[in-house]
Each structure stands twice: as structure tokens, then as C-alpha cells.
């Protein structure tokens, strides 16, 4: 019998997007369990927005660190970036 924490393992992926250096966002960190919790903890302590999207995280976990996201994920990541930019703009007001 699986324990509850084993059946719902935490996963996280961090991305960076620098329009001047990259054509698309790049995976900068990824992991499960303790590593995932640490990624989220670091993001929150740095006031970086955290978005929960299990399907996107699963897709991003297959990428290598430093790899740009594939074209198939542009739309979903663009929606997240748009939300973050609006959030930051509202905080500046």
C-alpha cells in the first residue's frame, strides 16, 4: 500500500526568460520531493510568483537544465508570463 505522500509527490520547475539572451524561457531548476519544496521556497523568498500547473510541470521535467522550452509549450508559458507581467505592473501602482 502506498503512503499518501508517495502517491502525490511534489514536483517543481523553475524557468528564466531573458529576451535579449534567449528565444524562449529556459529551465533553470527542476526536481521532486525535497528539491521541489526547496525550489518553491527559494522562489517565494525572492518574491518570484509561483504558479501551480501539474501538466506543465510534467512536460518541463523532461527537459534538460539550460534547455529552452519547446514550441509546443509557448502558448501556456506565454499565458503565465502575461499574468506575471500584469501582476508586477499592478504592484508598481
Order of alpha helices (4+ residues) and beta strands (2+ residues): alpha-beta-beta-alpha-alpha-alpha
